[in-house]
Amino acid sequence: MKHKHLYLLLLISILPFLTSCDLSTGNNQTEFSSKKDQIRETFLDSLMQEMTLEEKIGQTVLFSAGWNVTGPTLDENYIIYLRDGMLGAIFNMHSAKGSKEFQKIAVEETRLGIPLLFGYDVIHGHKTIFPISLGEAASWDMEMIEKASRIAAEEASSTGINWTFAPMVDIARDPRWGRVSEGAGEDVYLGVQVAKARVQGFQGNDLSKYNTILACAKHYAAYGAPIAGRDYNTVDMSERELRTTYLPPFKAAVDAGVSTFMTAFNELNGVPASGNKFLLTDILREEWGFEGFVVTDYTSINEMIPHGFSKDEKQAGEQAINAGVDMDMQGGIFLRNLETLLAEGKVSEKRINDAARSILDMKYQLGLFEDPYRYIDTQREKETLSKPKYLEAARDMARKSMVLLKNDNQLLPLSKNKKIALIGPLAKDDREIIGSWAAQGDRTGTAISVFEGIDDLLGSDKNIIYAKGCEINDDDQSNFKQAVLAAKQADVVVMVMGESHQMSGEAASRTNLDLPGVQKELIAEIKKTGKPLVIILMNGRPLTLEYENKVADAILEAWWSGTMGGAAIADLLYGEYNPSGKLPITFPRNVGQIPIYYNAKNTGRPYNPVLPHNTYWSRYLDVDNSPLYPFGYGLSYTSFEYTDLILNKQEYSFDEDINIRVTLSNTGKYDGEEVVQLYVQDLVGNVTRPLKELKGFEKVYLKSSESQLVSFTINSDDLAFYNLDMSFKAEAGEFKVFVGTNSDDVLESKFILK
Ligand code: NOJ
């Protein structure tokens, strides 16, 4: 068996160290880690020495098994490459049985028996689907987000997957872009926390464990800022904006030990990300010290030709590998061109060696050389998928992710004896609810619909009158009548409205962010009945909801909430859980306001509605400047009051801690959780500074009538920014501090940094 040879290599690498250190007990931890690193290096050195150029190039090749289609299909027979030892990894395969078959070929039939990596888009759960990533971010609960990624890794790894193409850490401020659904929203600080939590969740503390998998920070970089929100479109931005807003979550992923990076599809300032040396080498490896490997996005090297950056595939390959790409996803460019490029002196042997070695290194860290079948265990797969405790966690995450946008006259929570008319295209849905990029999530009816969730909670459907009313996205109004009839018979109407899962996500940009089809028209008809109206939204992005906000008494943003979504929604509707989610992204009033985000600059002519003469100010003639719902916004069934914002001093030196305290009181009649948010404004800078920047938050649980002192500590490092000369440091001067319930509704104080 070929793999025996690798064992031998492994053994030879360990031998010299066996005498000098007790590897098993690790008495001296530092010495132990350094020996382990030396063993790894020795093994990789010996393996690299044995490999032919072709085999090294083979490691840089990744093809899809085609079980799922996540991009343009290519006519590549990857099995031939696999047998020839010309394949480093496979993606889009997701069963222990399937991966075993392929791993066996790699291990037993190729010359050196080097095992494969198996990649997959495990984004918000694998089989047990959690809320979409944007929804998870709305929980502002890092422990829970880490746990959700941990469970996703547990499930995925039991099916043979050892590499996820997640987390997506792209900051996104344009809800026309469908992929806002896959990230953590618009804010840098929140994005950084979420990136760390997700990497930690997927990778755990030891990659060689059977249930931890490689994470992949994507899409590097600035993919979330395409012009006009059209997917894959051009990105052009200053280096200051890039470093201030778009890079920090990627850097945070590196600091959290992320193993791989994925390049973006877009060009950045004229250079496609997959050929961008500035991003991939200068910043990622040299500045940040990233030691994993870089994979491209799907055929994105090939796409440098239509970008107008490469004249042919060969040049594209040369530009990509020299920029710092290590693995080519689905394009076959490295496979077909690296050898020639080396012969022509356009690519160095060292560069090819570095790429191959960085991939082998990750295989080593996963423990695949020790046991190539570590992640492949049909029994574990059976026992692991959809465990009840995972489903419970998914329900919990879903509850935490939902944001109460409106609740006039405390219409919610509903009392159980009310007769409800449950209306809308998503009221009985159990397919759309798991959202886009739902990995192995089931679209055949196993997810809990809202109807089912309510039925379960009430113990019967006798208080539910159901009517679909209309489809998600067509113009048929023929079922309106029946829905109106249902509404008339009920005490309260609950409408479940939104997008289909294909309407947000990759290649799903929209220019109209209203509820699609005739859903608004249906709402209008139902409104005429005069019944109290609750709207539940299932969608992947901020929608424009001015009309709904006007006519509904209560609105709950439930996102696509996953396998247990319907149960979680029922929990919130009937007060089994008190909503605590806060928007991780601004909801605009209309599309014309986009991009609209809370940490904008002031301009030289900031609009002030209080001033009498309002002509020459930065504003729209036809709509207010403010969003419909600001960043950080979200209501609770209880009410919270903020008082006594106090700083321990008024002036601070650069090395002093700044202590900020506020009293939070639960003044309502329900127990509940509040996300206390801390923002700062640097009033004057050598480059202009945003109106507000999130610098901290804390999720606090308070019983009704309870109060708590909440404190934050920041220092001058937290006030640093990219100065005129691009140095990253804080500047002396005056600052405002804000603490409150969302980015708009805050208490204010100030301090001086000297
Ligand atoms: C294209 C997407 O942009 C990326 O996010 C995904 O990981 C790959 N396809 C693989 O499916």
Boltz pocket constraint, residues with backbone or C-beta under 6 A from the ligand:
constraints:
  - pocket:
      binder: B
      contacts: [[A, 70], [A, 71], [A, 121], [A, 165], [A, 218], [A, 297], [A, 298], [A, 506]]
      max_distance: 6.0
